[in-house]
Amino acid sequence: MLETRLREASNGFADAVVNFCQRLIRTPSPPGEEGRIAALVAGEMRRLGYDAVETDAAGNVIGQIRGSGGRSLMLNTHLDHVDVGDPERWASPPFDGAIVDGAIWGRGAMDIKGPLACQVYAPAVLRAAGIVPPGDLYVTATVMEEVGGIGAQLLARELAPDLAVVGEASRCQVARGHRGRVEIEVRFTGRGGHASMPRELANPHYAAARLLAAVEGLEMVDSDGLGPATVSPTLYRSDQSSRNVTPEQVLLVLDWRTVPDEGPEQVLGRVARLAEAACGEGISVEVGIPQTAWRTYTGLAHPMPAIFPAFELPETQVLVQAAREALETIYNEAVPVRVWRFATDGGHFMAAGIPTVGFGPGDDRLAHTTEERIGLVELARGLLGNAALCARLGEVAI
């Protein structure tokens, strides 16, 4: 029986996955500095006997296992991680990859080096079980997900698989979507000058205050599956550091979490209307989505707006149900379907027309914290689940 063979083969790689996860954690890889970990991942794929391994112009790692003619499937994670914060606040040093109380600790342990290790080793499990994937299988690790997903956007244009599984932590449940993210910059300009003469000036702080009050009471678009859109003011800056000077300009940054029924253009329009109404005499305003020319570790520069697309597949959608069935069969238990609370590269793949679900080991509530870790049991479960998805999803009729 296929599932019995997968379980037996997966058990044989449990220690190797733990070791690889530790090596990944011990290789720091902040956005734009993923060269060392990319080489580590590519080398492990070659050692495991992948049919082809390459690194593209952006620095994404792409491994291929040839299948038997069915639909092509891409497993995807990313290579980068967020900053560690204050290392003294960690119970275990963030780049040691130490095992404490049955879990591997460290920055990136569950976001996303544990899931990455499971995906890299999933094809090895299939081969050890004597299973050829139904279609070509790609295992990809992209750059700069934590700063907007430049690697995923370029990969989606180059590779275009039939189906995708994004490995962000989902507690080994099936994720069917998430809200998106749009970053909005609002810049108010007035007349600055000496703070002793407020009546002769046009203070932009008051316009920003009126906008903040309007945003706080704003009615948000709701989604039955993903919940309501949200907006949070995050940064506030003026062009002054002197305490006795009224600034000429202030900059306000809004973090808007979108749902599929409200895209970036609609969000920008809503904020622009509120900002214009908040201006007052002598104040002007500019509202926009910032665009940054990120540079990958390979030297590729690519301008990218601060947008993560939202996506949502119905729970009854065939890929969602196929993933759930494959996992329930291999685990011999019910597997919930859920949505992520955070944005992922899956939004970019869905925007490119690639049906995408999520599956990964790890507790997503630990992401970006000094408590980040992944249990050894979770890693073993994630490896087995990924192997089952590789064995089954290429048979899906979309």
DAFEN-V78624 format. One record per pair of residues at least 24 apart in sequence whose ideal C-beta (glycine too) atoms are under 8 Angstrom apart, sorted by sequence separation. I is the first residue (numbers start at 1). J is the second residue. If there is no record, write none. Layout:
I;J, I;J
This chain:
20;44, 35;59, 231;255, 340;364, 361;385, 34;59, 82;107, 116;141, 136;161, 186;211, 231;256, 264;289, 342;367, 81;107, 230;256, 231;257, 359;385, 81;108, 135;162, 229;256, 230;257, 312;339, 359;386, 208;236, 229;257, 82;111, 229;258, 81;111, 229;259, 359;389, 81;112, 228;259, 81;113, 227;259, 327;359, 112;145, 205;238, 226;259, 229;262, 310;343, 78;112, 204;238, 226;260, 323;357, 77;112, 308;343, 311;346, 223;259, 308;344, 311;347, 319;355, 323;359, 79;116, 222;259, 223;260, 310;347, 319;356, 320;357, 41;79, 77;115, 78;116, 221;259, 223;261, 309;347, 317;355, 319;357, 77;116, 215;254, 308;347, 309;348, 311;350, 212;252, 221;261, 308;348, 311;351, 38;79, 205;246, 211;252, 221;262, 264;305, 309;350, 37;79, 77;119, 205;247, 208;250, 309;351, 313;355, 76;119, 203;246, 204;247, 207;250, 264;307, 313;356, 355;398, 75;119, 179;223, 203;247, 204;248, 208;252, 313;357, 34;79, 201;246, 204;249, 205;250, 311;356, 34;80, 204;250, 33;80, 75;122, 179;226, 192;239, 32;80, 119;167, 177;225, 178;226, 179;227, 192;240, 195;243, 196;244, 198;246, 31;80, 118;167, 176;225, 177;226, 195;244, 29;79, 30;80, 179;229, 194;244, 195;245, 260;310, 331;381, 29;80, 30;81, 116;167, 179;230, 194;245, 195;246, 259;310, 260;311, 29;81, 30;82, 115;167, 193;245, 194;246, 218;270, 258;310, 260;312, 28;81, 30;83, 115;168, 192;245, 193;246, 259;312, 331;384, 115;169, 192;246, 330;384, 331;385, 112;167, 114;169, 192;247, 330;385, 112;168, 190;246, 192;248, 218;274, 63;120, 111;168, 112;169, 190;247, 191;248, 192;249, 330;387, 65;123, 111;169, 190;248, 327;385, 330;388, 110;169, 189;248, 190;249, 215;274, 329;388, 63;123, 73;133, 189;249, 214;274, 65;126, 188;249, 327;388, 65;127, 73;135, 75;137, 79;141, 187;249, 188;250, 326;388, 327;389, 70;133, 71;134, 72;135, 73;136, 74;137, 75;138, 77;140, 78;141, 79;142, 80;143, 187;250, 211;274, 214;277, 326;389, 68;132, 70;134, 71;135, 72;136, 73;137, 74;138, 75;139, 76;140, 77;141, 78;142, 79;143, 80;144, 82;146, 187;251, 188;252, 211;275, 214;278, 67;132, 68;133, 69;134, 70;135, 72;137, 73;138, 74;139, 75;140, 76;141, 77;142, 78;143, 80;145, 81;146, 186;251, 187;252, 326;391, 67;133, 68;134, 69;135, 72;138, 74;140, 76;142, 78;144, 79;145, 80;146, 185;251, 186;252, 323;389, 326;392, 28;95, 67;134, 68;135, 78;145, 80;147, 185;252, 186;253, 210;277, 211;278, 325;392, 326;393, 65;133, 67;135, 78;146, 185;253, 186;254, 207;275, 210;278, 26;95, 67;136, 184;253, 25;95, 26;96, 66;136, 67;137, 183;253, 184;254, 208;278, 210;280, 322;392, 323;393, 25;96, 26;97, 65;136, 183;254, 207;278, 322;393, 25;97, 48;120, 64;136, 65;137, 79;151, 183;255, 184;256, 207;279, 24;97, 48;121, 50;123, 64;137, 65;138, 78;151, 183;256, 207;280, 322;395, 23;97, 64;138, 65;139, 78;152, 181;255, 182;256, 206;280, 319;393, 322;396, 22;97, 41;116, 45;120, 48;123, 49;124, 63;138, 64;139, 181;256, 21;97, 44;120, 48;124, 62;138, 63;139, 76;152, 181;257, 182;258, 207;283, 22;99, 62;139, 63;140, 180;257, 181;258, 319;396, 49;127, 62;140, 179;257, 180;258, 202;280, 207;285, 318;396, 25;104, 28;107, 29;108, 41;120, 61;140, 76;155, 179;258, 180;259, 202;281, 204;283, 318;397, 319;398, 26;106, 60;140, 61;141, 179;259, 180;260, 202;282, 318;398, 18;99, 25;106, 60;141, 201;282, 202;283, 22;104, 25;107, 60;142, 182;264, 21;104, 25;108, 60;143, 177;260, 184;267, 24;108, 25;109, 58;142, 59;143, 184;268, 226;310, 58;143, 74;159, 182;267, 186;271, 18;104, 182;268, 226;312, 257;343, 74;161, 184;271, 188;275, 225;312, 21;109, 25;113, 73;161, 76;164, 24;113, 50;139, 72;161, 73;162, 74;163, 75;164, 76;165, 77;166, 186;275, 223;312, 225;314, 72;162, 73;163, 74;164, 75;165, 76;166, 77;167, 188;278, 225;315, 60;151, 71;162, 72;163, 73;164, 74;165, 76;167, 77;168, 188;279, 191;282, 21;113, 24;116, 58;150, 59;151, 71;163, 73;165, 75;167, 190;282, 21;114, 24;117, 58;151, 62;155, 190;283, 45;139, 60;154, 189;283, 190;284, 21;116, 60;155, 188;283, 189;284, 21;117, 58;154, 188;284, 189;285, 20;117, 57;154, 58;155, 62;159, 188;285, 189;286, 56;154, 187;285, 56;155, 186;285, 187;286, 17;117, 20;120, 41;141, 186;286, 187;287, 17;118, 20;121, 185;286, 186;287, 56;158, 185;287, 38;141, 184;287, 185;288, 17;121, 184;288, 185;289, 16;121, 38;143, 184;289, 185;290, 183;289, 182;289, 183;290, 13;121, 34;143, 34;144, 13;124, 32;143, 13;125, 31;143, 32;144, 31;144, 226;339, 31;145, 225;339, 10;125, 13;128, 31;146, 32;147, 9;125, 12;128, 31;147, 9;126, 6;125, 9;128, 6;126, 9;129, 8;129, 6;129, 183;306, 5;129, 182;306, 183;307, 5;130, 6;131, 181;306, 182;307, 5;131, 181;307, 182;308, 2;129, 180;307, 181;308, 180;308, 2;131, 180;309, 180;310, 179;310, 180;311, 178;310, 177;310, 178;311, 177;311, 178;312, 177;312, 176;312, 177;313, 176;313, 176;314, 176;315, 176;317, 148;292, 150;294, 176;320, 147;292, 151;296, 148;294, 150;296, 154;300, 174;320, 147;294, 154;302, 153;302, 174;323, 144;294, 174;324, 153;304, 144;296, 150;302, 143;296, 174;327, 143;297, 150;304, 149;304, 172;327, 148;304, 163;319, 148;306, 165;323, 148;307, 149;308, 172;331, 148;308, 174;335, 176;337, 178;339, 173;335, 174;336, 175;337, 176;338, 177;339, 178;340, 179;341, 181;343, 172;335, 173;336, 174;337, 175;338, 176;339, 177;340, 178;341, 180;343, 173;337, 174;338, 175;339, 178;342, 179;343, 173;338, 175;340, 178;343, 178;344, 180;347, 170;338, 178;346, 177;346, 178;347, 170;340, 175;346, 168;340, 168;342, 168;344, 166;344, 168;346, 166;345, 166;346, 176;357, 164;346, 175;357, 176;358, 166;349, 174;357, 175;358, 174;358, 175;359, 164;349, 174;359, 173;359, 172;359, 170;358, 172;360, 170;359, 172;361, 164;354, 166;356, 168;358, 170;360, 171;361, 163;354, 164;355, 165;356, 166;357, 167;358, 169;360, 171;362, 156;348, 160;352, 162;354, 163;355, 164;356, 165;357, 166;358, 167;359, 168;360, 169;361, 170;362, 171;363, 152;345, 156;349, 160;353, 161;354, 162;355, 163;356, 164;357, 165;358, 166;359, 167;360, 169;362, 171;364, 151;345, 160;354, 165;359, 166;360, 169;363, 170;364, 153;348, 156;351, 157;352, 169;364, 149;345, 152;348, 156;352, 168;364, 152;349, 169;366, 149;347, 156;354, 169;367, 145;344, 149;348, 153;352, 145;345, 142;345, 169;374, 172;378, 172;381, 172;382, 172;385, 167;386, 165;386, 165;389, 165;393, 163;393, 163;394, 162;394, 163;396, 163;398, 162;398, 59;296, 58;296, 59;297, 59;298, 58;298, 57;298, 59;300, 58;300, 118;360, 55;298, 57;300, 118;361, 58;302, 115;360, 114;360, 115;361, 114;361, 115;362, 112;360, 114;362, 110;360, 110;361, 111;362, 110;362, 109;362, 110;363, 111;364, 137;390, 110;364, 111;366, 110;366, 111;367, 109;366, 110;367, 111;368, 133;390, 134;391, 137;394, 125;383, 129;387, 133;391, 134;392, 38;297, 125;384, 134;393, 135;394, 114;374, 131;391, 134;394, 111;372, 118;379, 122;383, 125;386, 126;387, 133;394, 134;395, 32;294, 34;296, 35;297, 110;372, 117;379, 121;383, 125;387, 31;294, 32;295, 34;297, 35;298, 109;372, 110;373, 32;296, 33;297, 108;372, 109;373, 110;374, 114;378, 118;382, 122;386, 126;390, 32;297, 107;372, 109;374, 114;379, 118;383, 122;387, 126;391, 106;372, 117;383, 78;345, 105;372, 106;373, 115;382, 118;385, 119;386, 122;389, 123;390, 105;373, 110;378, 114;382, 118;386, 122;390, 76;345, 104;373, 103;373, 104;374, 103;374, 103;375, 104;376, 76;349, 100;373, 102;375, 103;376, 102;376, 74;349, 102;377, 104;379, 94;370, 99;376, 94;372, 91;370, 74;354, 90;370, 91;371, 89;370, 77;360, 86;370, 85;370, 82;368, 84;370, 75;386, 75;389, 75;390, 73;389, 73;390, 73;393, 73;394, 71;393, 72;394, 7;330, 71;394, 6;330, 70;394, 71;395, 70;395, 71;396, 3;329, 3;330, 67;394, 71;398, 21;374, 18;376, 21;379, 18;379, 14;376, 17;379, 17;380, 14;379, 14;380, 17;383, 11;380, 14;383, 10;380, 13;383, 10;383, 10;384, 7;384, 10;387, 6;384, 9;387, 6;387, 6;388, 3;388, 6;391, 2;391
